[in-house]
């Protein structure tokens, strides 16, 4: 475990080489390649370990089944996004922040104490903001500003809850149950960063306006820091965790409803990030596997926006997409829909098998997910065209088609679910209209968040 910490500190130092224009790209690819191998070795060999720095009140780091899924997700998504992004002309500061993002997220996904989780989540927030605002696009900058304002406010609540817990228990370690009020504040703060519908209304604007490779990092990795924290804390907030499950179900259904009515490709994906996070949070035992799957297929879909002739769905349906490009889009769409023999099907099956009262509602979300992506399966095709980000797509395709989890492979129920979703799409498509965006306004988002914080606290106190 100590070697893994030293390894990430070396990555942090190597990141400074990105300030040299001649070394920046080779530095990023080398970091990504080495980290990819390390993460796969940790995952395949089921490596486990932990370390505590500076005694009982110090930093606690742990690698276990939860961490391994998130570390592999970080390695795959970062490498795929970087390979796509380095083809574009960027300034050295962008490459530097991109290089910092990798080891910081690695350390976030092995954090095992309350205060260290706070530090790394704040670092991810800052680096995400800086990455998102490196371009000269005004709209993208203001979307990033909304993100950092709301997330900073949310983490202040988290820190307040952690402080109250420390006064009660005298430790930041995860060995003692967190009482109801601090748990409510901690949960509320993390939900805002985790991409849960109503809590995280900053997400849609930021993810849909960022560059494709940045959107892939945001949806595939950045929001998973808070998701990881909620799952890591679940054993010591078990009495209050039911509010997380409830918001997970609400997010899964509401997100897919908004996505079905959306007409912009990247906004559909952003809405589905809100929905897919719900799948992760409703199942503490299998959510980490779904987080890995989500990182793979959602980054795939975001990166693919570079290949589309238009992001407007109505225009896209009237244009022709090269058949080789369509194959990649169809694979990513079928993976998120839960097609058998894909990582999406394996992860979705494992999550659904752990549910009780949530299962019927999550099946509704599953049908809505298929309906949202069914339109991409019937795009008119054209001749072959050159693909911009082929290495990234091949990497992500491999992980889409390679379920890393042992489970009973089912064929009939997933296929019936997909056919039901496609049929549902053809029935309702004429009635679909874009919904108002009032909830995305920063004032409305802040007001809504205050109400939801109060709900979290009240439910936690009465748990």
Beta strands, then each sheet from edge to edge (+ up, - down):
strand 1: 49-53
strand 2: 59-63
strand 3: 321-322
strand 4: 381-382
sheet 1: 1+ 2-
sheet 2: 3+ 4+
end
